[in-house]
Amino acid sequence: MIENNNHYYTECTYEHICKVNEGVTSIEDWGLADEIELTKIVFPSTLTKLGDQCCLCLENLVEVEFNMKCSLEVIPRSCFAQCASLKQIVLPPSVKAIEEDAFGESGIKNVVITSEEMPTIDESAFQDCSIVVVFNAVTKERTVFNSSQS
């Protein structure tokens, strides 16, 4: 692990892929927000917490990969906000809540839930996004958010 302005994560590769080290349990507020060239982030099985705005404004971010064994329970406030290139995300089964503006002003179109129960989703979680389909892969439940008119 390297320390960079008190944020702990692995060094990003020349392909702009950041693999967070196994053993890391949390990413601080704004933890990866400075890595504006990132195209992919891979989170480990040991992840339990993401900080507010930890991936804010990563305009080139195309893919986020969670280890499905992680214990992350909350997608926090503005976590993936303004990630214009992020179109789809598959959340681990441990996620129970998606907070305000979590994906605000992002390019997100599809959110795949892998838990049996739909998480609590704040009414502004997809603020200023075009139509977003949240799909529970276990129960086949679909919810459509059209918050671009909010």
Summary of the structure (lengths in Angstrom):
residues: 150
radius of gyration: 14.3
end to end distance: 41.1
largest distance: 42.5
contacts: 503
relative contact order: 0.13
helix: 2%
strand: 29%
